[in-house]
Amino acid sequence: MGRGPVSLPAPYDRWFADSPIDGTYGYDRDALLAVEPAAEPDGFADLWRSWSERARTVAPDVVVEGAAAPARRATHDVRVVTHTADGGLRLRAWVALPVEGLPRVGVVVSHGYGGRDAPSFERVPRDAAVIFPVARGLGALNRGVGAPDTSSAHVLHGIEAVDTYAVGRSAVDLWHAASALLDVLARRDPALADLPLYYVGTSFGGGIGALALPWDDRFVGATLEVPTFGQHDLRLRMPCLGSGEAVRHHVADHPEAREVLAFHDASVAATHLRIPVRVECALWDTSVPPPGQFAVANGVARAPGASLDLTVLTAGHAGYPGQAREQSAAYAATRAHITALTA
């Protein structure tokens, strides 16, 4: 990928003057809203449904780590748990339960390709029970378990076959994380075993969330922030600074991998959603090209059983003037969305 100077549109020419890539990729808002989801390959829905059905038969076998008192926040008690995931892997996650009263909703909060060092509660209501899964292979809790720990290696792991690709396996792991949370809650009170679930995922977490959510009726809503893995037809033509660059180079050398990617396209999965979904898409992003993000949002908009609440961010995967204000509003919007769907 070239790193020479590029001409950037305002205001990004002031904010990101040294960027080797135009993070708009030449798309304005209207063009982004017109990006179509990728074409759906034959057997896409049947495959994902079969994976979901198989996952629901696996006992989570949750083990809460340590006998000492849990870490205490103002609103939640936090523990590390280990649970069974896809292929029998034992993955670790944080579980947080409300300090006061029984929870009204369960929330699964995933993360970006950097992994997660600790739970983050900005989008979580105080009366929610939460699991913060960490994807296979990634830090801090699951480094070395089931996949490599760098994004460029993780995003290619198992890409030789649809059934082994790490992106799909990580999406399947989300169903197991949801089961683990409900298992913890059922131990506390059997009535909580059927608590409604909400999903929050950022970047990598947004992409695997879009892949997983259509096939799991335990979820009543979701927020997908700058989701990746959308519209590979476009992504493979767009140089970037994120994990997609490794995929782009790999497919150039191994074009047969394109068939695997077709079954892991978040924009295709989004057209099968049947729940209200907030999608936060950026107009500028050199890590996850905006056309791929908007393809996911546009897929939600086209899904007969879903409803789209679209938030357009000034930029993604970058610091910029006004970011704190936009983030604060987005955090509040997710909390309000959760409350409205589970009142």
N, C-alpha and C positions, 0 to 999 in steps of 0.2 A: 504494500500500500504506500502510495506516495506521501511525502511529508512536506511538500513544498507549500509556499504561501497560497492561500485561497481568498477569494473575494466573499465577504460575509455580509448578509443583510443587516440593517439596523434593527434593534439596538445591539445585536450580538457582535457586530464589528467592534464595539467599544468594550463589551464585557469579555469577549473571548478572542481577542485580537491575535493571539498566538495559536489558535486552534488549527490543526492540519486538515480539518474536515469542516465543511459547512453542515452544522447539525440540523438544519432544516431540510437538507437534501433537495432543495428547490421546491418544496411543498409549502403552500400557504394553508391557512385553516380550511378554506373551502375545498382545496384539493385533498387534504387529509380526510375530511368528512366524506369524500367520494371514494376512498380506497375500499375495494371489495375484499371480503375474506377470500382465502385461498380455495381452490376447488377441492371438494371432499372426495377422497379416494373410496372406492368400493370397499365395504366392510368396516369402515371407520367406527361407526356407532356400535355395531355388533361386537367389535373387538374390545372397546372400552367398557361396554356393559358386562362382557364376560370377565374382564379383570375386576370390575367392581363387585360382581357377584362372588367371585372367588375370595376377594379381600374380606367380605362380610362374614365368611365362614371361619376366619382365623381369630382365635382367642388372643386378646391383647397381652395377657399375662403380665400385668403391670407390677413392677417392683418399685416402691418408694425408697429412695436412697437415704440411709442414715437414720439413726434413732433420735438424734437431737431435735430440738425445736426448729420449725421451719424459719427461713428468713422472713422478717416481718417488714412490710411496707405499710404506708398509711392506710391503704385500702385492701391489700391482699397478703396472704401468706404464700410463700413460694417454696417449692420443693423441686428437686431433680428426680425424674422418674426414668425407668428403663422399660421399654415395651417391645413387643414383637412387631416387625414390619414385613415388607414384601420379601419373599424368599427366605423367611426365617431369621433375617437380620435382627439383632437386638440394638435398637436405637435409643438414645437418650434425649430427653426434652425437659423443659421447665413446665411445671403445672402451678398455677396460681389460683387460689380460692379466696372468695371475699372474706374479709375479717368479720364483717357483721352480716348475719342472716344467711339464708340460702340463696344461691344464685338463681337468676331469672333466665339466663341465656348462657350457652357455652360458645366461646370464640376460639377459633384456630388461627393463630397469627404466624405466618411464615416470613421469610426474609429474602434478601438479595443474595447475589452470588458471592458476597464476602463472608457468608455465614452469619453467625450471631454470637456475640460475646456475653450477652445478658438479655433478660426480658426487657421489652419496651412497652409502656402502658399508655402512650399518647392517644391511641384510638380505642381504648378499652373502657367501657363503663365500669363504675365501681361495684355494680351488682352482677358482674359477669364472672363466670369461671373460665379460665383461659389455659390453653396449652400452647407453648411456644416450641414447636418441633424444629429440629435442626436437621437439614437434609443429609442423607447418607454421604459420608466422606468429608463433610465440611466441619469447620471449627465453630464454637469451641468444644462442643460436646461429642461430635462424631467423626473427628478427623481420623482418617485411616480405616473407616468402617464402610466397606462396600463400594467405594468409589474414590478417585483421586481428590486431593484437597485444594487444587487450583482450578479456577473457572475454565481455563483453556483446555485442561485435561479432562475435567469433569464433564464438560459439554460434549465431548467426543467419546466418553467411556461407553462401551457396548453398542456403539452406533452401527456395528456390523449387522444387527438384526433388530426387528421391531420389538421383540420380546425382551431384549436385553439392554436397550438404550437407557442410559442413566436418567435422562429427562423424564421418560415415561415411568421408570421405576420410582423416581422421586415424587411424581404425582400420585402414584398408587400409595406411597408411604403416607400421604396426607390422610387417606381414608383410615389407615391404621392409627394415626395420631388422634383422629376424631374418636375412634373406638376406645383408645386409651383414656382420653378425657372422660368419656361417658362411663367407663368402667370405674374410674376414681370417684366420680360423682355417685354412682350407684352404691358404692361401698358406704358412702356417707349417708345416703337416703335413697332407698330403692325407687322412690318417685322421681328422682332426678335422672333416671336412665333414659328417659325420652325427652330430655331438655332440647329445645330447638338450638341449632348451631348456626353460627355466622362465620364467614371466612374473611381474613385480611391477608393480602399478599403483595409484596413489593418486588418489582423487576423480575428476577428469577421466580420468586414466590407468586407474583401475579400471573406469570405464564403457566406454571404448573397448576395453579389454582383454577385457571380457565379450563385446563385439560381435565381436571378431576371433578369439578363441581356438577357438570350436567348429569352425572351418573349416580349421584348420592342424594337421596331425597331427605336426608337428615338436615341439610342446609337450607335455610330460609332466605339468605341474602349474602352479599359479598361486597368487598371493596378490592379492586385490582388497581394497584398503583404502577404506572409506567410499565405495563406487562410486556414481557419478552416472548419469543417463540411464535410471534404472529406473522403470517404471510411470508413464508419462506421464499416464494417466487420473487418477491421484492428484496428481502433481506440478503439473499445470495448475490444480489447485484450491487449491494451497498456496503462499501468499506466502513468499518466502525472501530471503536476503541474497546469494545466489550467482547464478550464470549462469542458473539456471532462472527467475529473475524476468523477465529479458529475453525468454525464450521464452514465458512466461505472457502477458505483455503483447502480444507479437507475434501469438500465436494468437488472442487476443481480437479483434484487428483483422483477422487473416487466417486464418480457421478452416480454409481449405484446407491450411494447413501441417500440420495434425494428421495428414494422410495420410502426409506425409514422416516425421514423428516416429515413426509406427508401425513403420517399417522401421529405426529407429535406437533401439529400446527394449532396454536392456541386460537387463531381466528376461526378455524373450522369448528373446533369444540365449542366456541362461544355461540355459534348458531344453534346449538342444542340446549342452551341454558333455559331454565323455566322459572327463574327467581329474579327478584329485583337486584340489580347489580350497579354499584357505583364504579366507574372507570375513570381514573385520572391519567390523562395523556398529555405529553409535553410537546410544545411546538418546536423545541430544539433539544436534541439529545444525541451526542456522539457515541454513546455506549449502546443504546437501544434505539435504532432509527425510528423516528416518529411514525412513518407509514405503517410499520409493523404494529406499533401500539394502537393506532387508530383502527387498524384492521380488526383488532380484538373488540374494541368498542363498537365498531360498525357491525360486527358479527352479533353482538348482544342486541343491537337495535333491530336486527333482522330476525332474531329468534322469536317465533310465535308465542312462546310461553314466558318470555322474559320482559323486563322493563329496564331501560338504560337511564342512569343518572350520570351524565358526562360532566366532568370538571376538566377544563383545559388549563394546564400549567404553562408558565412562561418557558421553563426549561426543566430538563430532567438530568439526573446524575451530574449535577454541577451546582456550584454556588452562584447566586446572582442577586442583584438588588430586588428587594421585595419578597425573597424566598421565605423568610420567617413568617411573614404575613400570610402568604399562600399556604404554607404548611399548616399553620395554626387553624386556618379556615377548613382545610381538608381534614384535619384530625377531628375537629368538631362535627363536620358533616358525617364522618363515619360513625361517631358515637350517636348522633341523632338518628342515623339510618338504622342502627342496631335497635335503638329504643323504639322507633316507630314500628319496626317489623315484629317486635317481641312484646309489645305492651299488652 
